[in-house]
Amino acid sequence: MMSIYELATLTSKGQITSPKLIHQALGLDTGSKLAFELHEAVKKAEKNTPGRFESNVNLSVR
């Protein structure tokens, strides 16, 4: 799996603007859903597949 590090911006409305490279790597389109999972030591975001929370595409959040 390739490794990508990009920054996303949180807007004043609480929305996240993600980089184009991330859109392409995750196969995101307008209206795509992302799942955020936070644990004490591990933080990740992933593309949400309809009917499933888990996906094979993971992003590491620092």
TIZA-608548 format. One record per atom (N, C-alpha, C, O): residue in one letter; atom name; x, y, z. Coordinates in steps of 0.02 Angstrom, whole numbers, plus 50000, padded with zeros to 5 digits. Layout:
<nodes>
@residuo: A atomo: CA u: X v: Y w: Z
...
</nodes>
This chain:
<nodes>
@residuo: M atomo: N u: 50042 v: 49941 w: 50000
@residuo: M atomo: CA u: 50000 v: 50000 w: 50000
@residuo: M atomo: C u: 50044 v: 50062 w: 50000
@residuo: M atomo: O u: 50094 v: 50065 w: 50036
@residuo: M atomo: N u: 50026 v: 50110 w: 49960
@residuo: M atomo: CA u: 50066 v: 50171 w: 49956
@residuo: M atomo: C u: 50057 v: 50213 w: 50020
@residuo: M atomo: O u: 50008 v: 50206 w: 50056
@residuo: S atomo: N u: 50105 v: 50256 w: 50031
@residuo: S atomo: CA u: 50103 v: 50300 w: 50089
@residuo: S atomo: C u: 50095 v: 50372 w: 50065
@residuo: S atomo: O u: 50134 v: 50396 w: 50024
@residuo: I atomo: N u: 50044 v: 50406 w: 50091
@residuo: I atomo: CA u: 50031 v: 50476 w: 50073
@residuo: I atomo: C u: 50023 v: 50517 w: 50136
@residuo: I atomo: O u: 49989 v: 50496 w: 50183
@residuo: Y atomo: N u: 50055 v: 50575 w: 50138
@residuo: Y atomo: CA u: 50046 v: 50621 w: 50194
@residuo: Y atomo: C u: 50022 v: 50688 w: 50165
@residuo: Y atomo: O u: 50060 v: 50720 w: 50128
@residuo: E atomo: N u: 49962 v: 50708 w: 50181
@residuo: E atomo: CA u: 49934 v: 50771 w: 50158
@residuo: E atomo: C u: 49898 v: 50803 w: 50218
@residuo: E atomo: O u: 49878 v: 50769 w: 50264
@residuo: L atomo: N u: 49890 v: 50868 w: 50215
@residuo: L atomo: CA u: 49854 v: 50904 w: 50268
@residuo: L atomo: C u: 49784 v: 50922 w: 50243
@residuo: L atomo: O u: 49774 v: 50937 w: 50184
@residuo: A atomo: N u: 49736 v: 50920 w: 50288
@residuo: A atomo: CA u: 49668 v: 50942 w: 50274
@residuo: A atomo: C u: 49654 v: 51003 w: 50318
@residuo: A atomo: O u: 49683 v: 51010 w: 50372
@residuo: T atomo: N u: 49610 v: 51046 w: 50295
@residuo: T atomo: CA u: 49593 v: 51107 w: 50331
@residuo: T atomo: C u: 49523 v: 51102 w: 50360
@residuo: T atomo: O u: 49476 v: 51083 w: 50325
@residuo: L atomo: N u: 49516 v: 51119 w: 50424
@residuo: L atomo: CA u: 49451 v: 51122 w: 50457
@residuo: L atomo: C u: 49426 v: 51194 w: 50450
@residuo: L atomo: O u: 49459 v: 51241 w: 50473
@residuo: T atomo: N u: 49368 v: 51203 w: 50417
@residuo: T atomo: CA u: 49342 v: 51270 w: 50406
@residuo: T atomo: C u: 49307 v: 51297 w: 50468
@residuo: T atomo: O u: 49296 v: 51260 w: 50516
@residuo: S atomo: N u: 49288 v: 51360 w: 50467
@residuo: S atomo: CA u: 49252 v: 51390 w: 50523
@residuo: S atomo: C u: 49184 v: 51358 w: 50533
@residuo: S atomo: O u: 49154 v: 51364 w: 50587
@residuo: K atomo: N u: 49158 v: 51324 w: 50482
@residuo: K atomo: CA u: 49093 v: 51289 w: 50487
@residuo: K atomo: C u: 49102 v: 51217 w: 50511
@residuo: K atomo: O u: 49053 v: 51180 w: 50516
@residuo: G atomo: N u: 49164 v: 51197 w: 50527
@residuo: G atomo: CA u: 49177 v: 51129 w: 50550
@residuo: G atomo: C u: 49182 v: 51078 w: 50494
@residuo: G atomo: O u: 49179 v: 51018 w: 50507
@residuo: Q atomo: N u: 49189 v: 51102 w: 50433
@residuo: Q atomo: CA u: 49195 v: 51057 w: 50376
@residuo: Q atomo: C u: 49269 v: 51046 w: 50360
@residuo: Q atomo: O u: 49311 v: 51089 w: 50373
@residuo: I atomo: N u: 49285 v: 50987 w: 50333
@residuo: I atomo: CA u: 49354 v: 50971 w: 50316
@residuo: I atomo: C u: 49363 v: 50976 w: 50241
@residuo: I atomo: O u: 49325 v: 50947 w: 50202
@residuo: T atomo: N u: 49414 v: 51014 w: 50221
@residuo: T atomo: CA u: 49432 v: 51019 w: 50151
@residuo: T atomo: C u: 49492 v: 50974 w: 50141
@residuo: T atomo: O u: 49547 v: 50987 w: 50167
@residuo: S atomo: N u: 49482 v: 50920 w: 50104
@residuo: S atomo: CA u: 49537 v: 50872 w: 50094
@residuo: S atomo: C u: 49571 v: 50884 w: 50026
@residuo: S atomo: O u: 49539 v: 50907 w: 49979
@residuo: P atomo: N u: 49635 v: 50868 w: 50022
@residuo: P atomo: CA u: 49674 v: 50878 w: 49960
@residuo: P atomo: C u: 49651 v: 50832 w: 49904
@residuo: P atomo: O u: 49625 v: 50777 w: 49917
@residuo: K atomo: N u: 49661 v: 50854 w: 49842
@residuo: K atomo: CA u: 49641 v: 50816 w: 49783
@residuo: K atomo: C u: 49673 v: 50747 w: 49782
@residuo: K atomo: O u: 49641 v: 50698 w: 49763
@residuo: L atomo: N u: 49736 v: 50742 w: 49802
@residuo: L atomo: CA u: 49771 v: 50679 w: 49803
@residuo: L atomo: C u: 49736 v: 50628 w: 49848
@residuo: L atomo: O u: 49732 v: 50569 w: 49831
@residuo: I atomo: N u: 49710 v: 50651 w: 49904
@residuo: I atomo: CA u: 49673 v: 50607 w: 49950
@residuo: I atomo: C u: 49607 v: 50585 w: 49917
@residuo: I atomo: O u: 49589 v: 50527 w: 49922
@residuo: H atomo: N u: 49573 v: 50631 w: 49884
@residuo: H atomo: CA u: 49511 v: 50614 w: 49849
@residuo: H atomo: C u: 49524 v: 50557 w: 49799
@residuo: H atomo: O u: 49487 v: 50508 w: 49797
@residuo: Q atomo: N u: 49578 v: 50564 w: 49760
@residuo: Q atomo: CA u: 49594 v: 50515 w: 49710
@residuo: Q atomo: C u: 49614 v: 50448 w: 49741
@residuo: Q atomo: O u: 49592 v: 50395 w: 49718
@residuo: A atomo: N u: 49656 v: 50450 w: 49792
@residuo: A atomo: CA u: 49680 v: 50388 w: 49824
@residuo: A atomo: C u: 49623 v: 50348 w: 49856
@residuo: A atomo: O u: 49624 v: 50286 w: 49855
@residuo: L atomo: N u: 49573 v: 50383 w: 49883
@residuo: L atomo: CA u: 49517 v: 50349 w: 49916
@residuo: L atomo: C u: 49458 v: 50337 w: 49868
@residuo: L atomo: O u: 49410 v: 50304 w: 49886
@residuo: G atomo: N u: 49463 v: 50365 w: 49808
@residuo: G atomo: CA u: 49407 v: 50357 w: 49761
@residuo: G atomo: C u: 49346 v: 50395 w: 49783
@residuo: G atomo: O u: 49290 v: 50371 w: 49774
@residuo: L atomo: N u: 49355 v: 50455 w: 49811
@residuo: L atomo: CA u: 49300 v: 50494 w: 49836
@residuo: L atomo: C u: 49267 v: 50535 w: 49781
@residuo: L atomo: O u: 49301 v: 50560 w: 49736
@residuo: D atomo: N u: 49202 v: 50541 w: 49785
@residuo: D atomo: CA u: 49163 v: 50584 w: 49741
@residuo: D atomo: C u: 49121 v: 50630 w: 49785
@residuo: D atomo: O u: 49117 v: 50619 w: 49846
@residuo: T atomo: N u: 49089 v: 50679 w: 49756
@residuo: T atomo: CA u: 49044 v: 50723 w: 49793
@residuo: T atomo: C u: 48992 v: 50679 w: 49829
@residuo: T atomo: O u: 48960 v: 50636 w: 49798
@residuo: G atomo: N u: 48983 v: 50691 w: 49893
@residuo: G atomo: CA u: 48934 v: 50653 w: 49932
@residuo: G atomo: C u: 48962 v: 50590 w: 49964
@residuo: G atomo: O u: 48926 v: 50556 w: 50000
@residuo: S atomo: N u: 49026 v: 50573 w: 49951
@residuo: S atomo: CA u: 49056 v: 50514 w: 49982
@residuo: S atomo: C u: 49057 v: 50523 w: 50057
@residuo: S atomo: O u: 49065 v: 50579 w: 50082
@residuo: K atomo: N u: 49050 v: 50469 w: 50093
@residuo: K atomo: CA u: 49051 v: 50471 w: 50166
@residuo: K atomo: C u: 49119 v: 50447 w: 50191
@residuo: K atomo: O u: 49147 v: 50399 w: 50164
@residuo: L atomo: N u: 49146 v: 50480 w: 50242
@residuo: L atomo: CA u: 49207 v: 50459 w: 50275
@residuo: L atomo: C u: 49191 v: 50441 w: 50347
@residuo: L atomo: O u: 49151 v: 50473 w: 50380
@residuo: A atomo: N u: 49223 v: 50387 w: 50370
@residuo: A atomo: CA u: 49214 v: 50366 w: 50440
@residuo: A atomo: C u: 49277 v: 50386 w: 50478
@residuo: A atomo: O u: 49333 v: 50376 w: 50454
@residuo: F atomo: N u: 49268 v: 50415 w: 50538
@residuo: F atomo: CA u: 49324 v: 50434 w: 50580
@residuo: F atomo: C u: 49322 v: 50390 w: 50642
@residuo: F atomo: O u: 49270 v: 50382 w: 50674
@residuo: E atomo: N u: 49379 v: 50361 w: 50659
@residuo: E atomo: CA u: 49384 v: 50316 w: 50716
@residuo: E atomo: C u: 49441 v: 50341 w: 50761
@residuo: E atomo: O u: 49498 v: 50346 w: 50738
@residuo: L atomo: N u: 49426 v: 50356 w: 50823
@residuo: L atomo: CA u: 49476 v: 50381 w: 50869
@residuo: L atomo: C u: 49485 v: 50333 w: 50928
@residuo: L atomo: O u: 49436 v: 50316 w: 50962
@residuo: H atomo: N u: 49546 v: 50313 w: 50939
@residuo: H atomo: CA u: 49564 v: 50273 w: 50997
@residuo: H atomo: C u: 49619 v: 50311 w: 51033
@residuo: H atomo: O u: 49648 v: 50358 w: 51005
@residuo: E atomo: N u: 49634 v: 50292 w: 51093
@residuo: E atomo: CA u: 49684 v: 50328 w: 51132
@residuo: E atomo: C u: 49751 v: 50335 w: 51095
@residuo: E atomo: O u: 49779 v: 50390 w: 51095
@residuo: A atomo: N u: 49776 v: 50282 w: 51065
@residuo: A atomo: CA u: 49842 v: 50285 w: 51033
@residuo: A atomo: C u: 49838 v: 50288 w: 50957
@residuo: A atomo: O u: 49887 v: 50305 w: 50924
@residuo: V atomo: N u: 49781 v: 50272 w: 50928
@residuo: V atomo: CA u: 49775 v: 50268 w: 50855
@residuo: V atomo: C u: 49717 v: 50311 w: 50831
@residuo: V atomo: O u: 49662 v: 50308 w: 50859
@residuo: K atomo: N u: 49730 v: 50351 w: 50780
@residuo: K atomo: CA u: 49678 v: 50392 w: 50750
@residuo: K atomo: C u: 49679 v: 50379 w: 50676
@residuo: K atomo: O u: 49732 v: 50379 w: 50645
@residuo: K atomo: N u: 49620 v: 50367 w: 50645
@residuo: K atomo: CA u: 49619 v: 50355 w: 50574
@residuo: K atomo: C u: 49553 v: 50379 w: 50544
@residuo: K atomo: O u: 49502 v: 50384 w: 50578
@residuo: A atomo: N u: 49555 v: 50392 w: 50480
@residuo: A atomo: CA u: 49496 v: 50408 w: 50441
@residuo: A atomo: C u: 49494 v: 50360 w: 50382
@residuo: A atomo: O u: 49547 v: 50343 w: 50355
@residuo: E atomo: N u: 49435 v: 50339 w: 50363
@residuo: E atomo: CA u: 49431 v: 50293 w: 50307
@residuo: E atomo: C u: 49368 v: 50305 w: 50267
@residuo: E atomo: O u: 49318 v: 50332 w: 50293
@residuo: K atomo: N u: 49370 v: 50285 w: 50204
@residuo: K atomo: CA u: 49310 v: 50291 w: 50162
@residuo: K atomo: C u: 49259 v: 50241 w: 50188
@residuo: K atomo: O u: 49275 v: 50183 w: 50200
@residuo: N atomo: N u: 49198 v: 50263 w: 50196
@residuo: N atomo: CA u: 49145 v: 50220 w: 50221
@residuo: N atomo: C u: 49109 v: 50187 w: 50162
@residuo: N atomo: O u: 49085 v: 50222 w: 50117
@residuo: T atomo: N u: 49107 v: 50121 w: 50162
@residuo: T atomo: CA u: 49071 v: 50084 w: 50111
@residuo: T atomo: C u: 48999 v: 50075 w: 50134
@residuo: T atomo: O u: 48988 v: 50056 w: 50192
@residuo: P atomo: N u: 48950 v: 50088 w: 50091
@residuo: P atomo: CA u: 48880 v: 50080 w: 50110
@residuo: P atomo: C u: 48868 v: 50011 w: 50141
@residuo: P atomo: O u: 48885 v: 49959 w: 50112
@residuo: G atomo: N u: 48837 v: 50011 w: 50200
@residuo: G atomo: CA u: 48822 v: 49948 w: 50235
@residuo: G atomo: C u: 48880 v: 49920 w: 50276
@residuo: G atomo: O u: 48872 v: 49871 w: 50311
@residuo: R atomo: N u: 48938 v: 49952 w: 50270
@residuo: R atomo: CA u: 48996 v: 49928 w: 50308
@residuo: R atomo: C u: 49032 v: 49988 w: 50337
@residuo: R atomo: O u: 49040 v: 50039 w: 50304
@residuo: F atomo: N u: 49055 v: 49982 w: 50399
@residuo: F atomo: CA u: 49095 v: 50035 w: 50429
@residuo: F atomo: C u: 49168 v: 50026 w: 50410
@residuo: F atomo: O u: 49203 v: 50075 w: 50399
@residuo: E atomo: N u: 49191 v: 49964 w: 50406
@residuo: E atomo: CA u: 49261 v: 49950 w: 50392
@residuo: E atomo: C u: 49275 v: 49952 w: 50318
@residuo: E atomo: O u: 49232 v: 49935 w: 50278
@residuo: S atomo: N u: 49334 v: 49972 w: 50300
@residuo: S atomo: CA u: 49356 v: 49977 w: 50230
@residuo: S atomo: C u: 49429 v: 49957 w: 50226
@residuo: S atomo: O u: 49464 v: 49956 w: 50276
@residuo: N atomo: N u: 49451 v: 49942 w: 50166
@residuo: N atomo: CA u: 49521 v: 49925 w: 50156
@residuo: N atomo: C u: 49564 v: 49987 w: 50148
@residuo: N atomo: O u: 49625 v: 49980 w: 50144
@residuo: V atomo: N u: 49535 v: 50046 w: 50144
@residuo: V atomo: CA u: 49573 v: 50107 w: 50134
@residuo: V atomo: C u: 49576 v: 50145 w: 50200
@residuo: V atomo: O u: 49525 v: 50165 w: 50227
@residuo: N atomo: N u: 49636 v: 50154 w: 50225
@residuo: N atomo: CA u: 49646 v: 50188 w: 50290
@residuo: N atomo: C u: 49692 v: 50248 w: 50282
@residuo: N atomo: O u: 49739 v: 50247 w: 50242
@residuo: L atomo: N u: 49678 v: 50300 w: 50320
@residuo: L atomo: CA u: 49721 v: 50359 w: 50324
@residuo: L atomo: C u: 49745 v: 50365 w: 50396
@residuo: L atomo: O u: 49706 v: 50359 w: 50443
@residuo: S atomo: N u: 49808 v: 50377 w: 50405
@residuo: S atomo: CA u: 49835 v: 50390 w: 50471
@residuo: S atomo: C u: 49829 v: 50464 w: 50486
@residuo: S atomo: O u: 49850 v: 50505 w: 50445
@residuo: V atomo: N u: 49802 v: 50481 w: 50543
@residuo: V atomo: CA u: 49793 v: 50551 w: 50563
@residuo: V atomo: C u: 49844 v: 50567 w: 50617
@residuo: V atomo: O u: 49847 v: 50532 w: 50668
@residuo: R atomo: N u: 49883 v: 50619 w: 50606
@residuo: R atomo: CA u: 49934 v: 50637 w: 50656
@residuo: R atomo: C u: 49914 v: 50697 w: 50697
@residuo: R atomo: O u: 49951 v: 50719 w: 50740
</nodes>
